[in-house]
Amino acid sequence: VMELGEVEVAEPGAGEVLIESVYTGVSPGTEFRAMAGKQPGMPPFPYIPGYACVGRIIAAGTGTTLKIGTAVFLAGTARVD
């Protein structure tokens, strides 16, 4: 079962940035396996899916060197909650 809704996103911690997605890639095989609980290394649902997007930094934690507004490519995330 999938659900679409709003979630509260924490402010970035030290060394982290928050990215607003502009474009995102969806891999049907990986995403379906992850939602079905069959993708190795993925936490159980609920979690934040996705691992490839282009966006802009909208918030930055201490110790980061990228500035707000910088365009970035995201190839994975360390956050799952």
Residue pairs with C-beta under 8 A, 6 or more apart in sequence:
2 35
9 18
11 18
11 59
11 61
12 18
12 59
12 60
12 61
12 64
13 61
14 61
14 62
14 63
15 61
15 62
15 63
15 64
16 60
16 61
16 64
16 78
16 79
17 57
17 59
17 60
17 61
17 64
17 66
17 72
18 57
18 58
18 59
18 60
19 53
19 55
19 56
19 57
19 58
19 72
19 74
20 55
20 56
20 58
21 53
21 54
21 55
21 74
22 53
22 54
22 55
22 56
22 71
23 53
23 54
23 55
24 50
24 52
24 53
24 54
25 52
25 53
26 50
27 52
30 39
30 51
31 49
31 50
33 39
34 42
34 49
35 45
35 49
37 44
37 45
43 80
47 80
47 81
48 77
48 79
48 80
48 81
50 77
51 74
51 75
51 76
51 77
52 73
52 74
52 75
53 73
53 74
54 71
54 72
54 73
54 74
55 71
55 72
55 74
56 69
56 70
56 71
56 72
57 66
57 67
57 68
57 69
57 70
57 72
58 68
59 68
60 66
60 67
60 68
66 72
